[in-house]
Amino acid sequence: GELRQQLTKLASAQSQNSECRLPDMKAPVVWSHGRLTSRRLLLRDALPDAQAPFEICVAGWSGLAPAPLYADLAALLTDLAFEAVRLPHSVEDIPEIYSVAGHAGAAVPPTLLAEHLMLEQGTAVSIIEMLSRKAHESSQEALLQSVRNATATAM
């Protein structure tokens, strides 16, 4: 009822260029990646004096174009929210989540891990094997060492 009348009045005022129309909306425009998603983020070893063990890099800048401020951040946060649902909650869970017992066939777990993390299948096999052997180590260090070893042997 009343809301519909107000919206109709605003739409009519907007189309007739009336004084009670909505103000023009403007947003700052900056250079934007345009397709910033979690799959375009890469991890690499940090410099020796850095506090973090790795740094995040962004790939795929060929679509650079003007866009509203924070469009990349909004796209990345939305993508991360949906992608995080598919990822394991902790590193210790990876061998169990991608175990043969939970799937039909020995090749399925590495195939799934490779697809989820966008890796080569051989790299995924190495990561699962190394994390299974290193279950007693700290999760972050085990993951970093497993990824380093797996990607070094895959190249």
C-alpha positions in Angstrom: 0.0 0.0 0.0 1.8 3.0 1.3 5.3 1.8 0.4 4.2 1.2 -3.2 2.7 4.7 -3.4 6.0 6.2 -2.2 8.0 4.2 -4.7 5.6 5.2 -7.5 5.9 8.8 -6.5 9.7 8.7 -6.5 9.9 6.8 -9.8 7.5 9.4 -11.4 9.5 12.3 -10.0 12.8 10.8 -11.2 11.5 10.3 -14.8 10.0 13.8 -14.9 13.2 15.5 -13.6 11.3 16.9 -10.6 12.9 18.6 -7.6 11.9 15.7 -5.3 13.8 13.1 -7.3 16.5 11.0 -5.8 20.0 12.6 -5.7 22.5 11.4 -8.3 24.7 8.6 -6.9 28.4 8.8 -7.5 31.2 6.5 -6.5 34.9 7.0 -6.9 36.3 5.0 -9.8 39.7 3.3 -9.5 41.7 0.8 -11.5 40.3 -2.7 -10.7 41.3 -6.3 -11.3 37.8 -7.0 -12.4 37.9 -10.8 -11.7 39.5 -11.0 -8.3 38.6 -14.3 -6.8 40.4 -16.8 -4.5 41.5 -18.8 -7.5 43.5 -15.9 -8.7 45.5 -15.7 -5.4 48.9 -17.3 -5.4 51.1 -18.1 -2.3 54.9 -17.9 -2.5 57.6 -18.1 0.1 58.2 -14.8 1.9 61.5 -13.0 2.0 63.7 -14.4 4.8 63.2 -11.3 7.1 59.4 -11.3 6.7 57.2 -12.1 9.7 54.8 -14.3 7.7 56.0 -17.6 6.2 54.5 -16.8 2.8 53.1 -13.8 0.9 50.0 -13.5 -1.3 50.2 -12.5 -4.9 47.4 -11.8 -7.4 47.4 -13.3 -10.9 45.4 -12.4 -14.0 45.7 -8.6 -14.3 45.0 -8.6 -18.0 41.4 -7.4 -17.4 42.5 -4.2 -15.6 39.7 -1.6 -16.0 38.1 1.3 -14.1 35.5 0.2 -11.5 33.9 1.5 -8.3 36.1 1.7 -5.3 36.2 -1.5 -3.3 34.6 -3.6 -6.1 37.6 -6.0 -6.0 37.4 -6.3 -2.2 33.7 -7.0 -2.4 34.2 -9.7 -5.1 37.0 -11.3 -3.3 35.2 -11.4 0.1 32.1 -12.9 -1.6 34.1 -15.5 -3.4 36.0 -16.4 -0.2 32.8 -16.8 1.7 31.5 -19.4 -0.9 34.8 -21.1 -1.4 35.6 -21.5 2.3 32.6 -23.7 2.6 34.3 -26.3 0.4 37.7 -26.3 2.1 38.7 -28.3 5.2 38.5 -26.6 8.5 42.1 -27.5 9.6 45.2 -29.0 8.0 44.9 -32.1 10.3 41.6 -32.9 8.6 42.9 -33.1 5.1 44.1 -36.8 5.2 40.7 -37.8 6.7 38.5 -35.7 4.4 40.4 -36.9 1.3 40.8 -40.5 2.4 40.1 -43.5 0.2 37.5 -44.9 2.7 35.2 -41.9 2.1 35.3 -42.2 -1.7 34.9 -44.8 -4.5 38.4 -45.6 -5.7 42.0 -44.8 -4.8 42.3 -42.0 -7.5 39.3 -40.0 -6.3 40.7 -38.2 -3.2 43.8 -36.7 -5.0 41.5 -35.7 -7.9 39.1 -33.9 -5.5 42.0 -32.1 -3.7 43.6 -31.1 -7.0 40.3 -29.7 -8.2 39.5 -27.9 -4.9 43.0 -26.3 -4.7 43.6 -26.0 -8.4 46.7 -28.2 -8.3 48.2 -30.9 -10.5 47.0 -34.3 -9.4 50.5 -35.5 -8.7 51.0 -32.5 -6.4 47.8 -33.3 -4.6 48.9 -37.0 -4.1 52.2 -35.8 -2.6 50.4 -33.3 -0.3 48.0 -36.0 1.0 50.8 -38.5 1.6 53.1 -36.0 3.3 50.3 -34.7 5.6 49.3 -38.2 6.5 52.9 -39.0 7.6 53.3 -35.7 9.4 50.1 -35.8 11.5 52.1 -35.2 14.7 53.7 -31.9 13.5 52.2 -28.5 13.8 49.6 -28.0 11.1 50.9 -24.8 9.6 54.5 -26.0 9.3 53.4 -29.4 8.0 51.2 -27.8 5.3 53.9 -25.4 4.2 56.5 -28.1 4.0 54.2 -30.5 2.2 53.3 -27.8 -0.4 56.9 -26.8 -0.9 58.0 -30.4 -1.4 55.1 -31.3 -3.6 55.4 -28.3 -5.9 59.2 -28.8 -6.1 58.8 -32.4 -7.3 56.0 -31.5 -9.7 58.1 -29.0 -11.6 
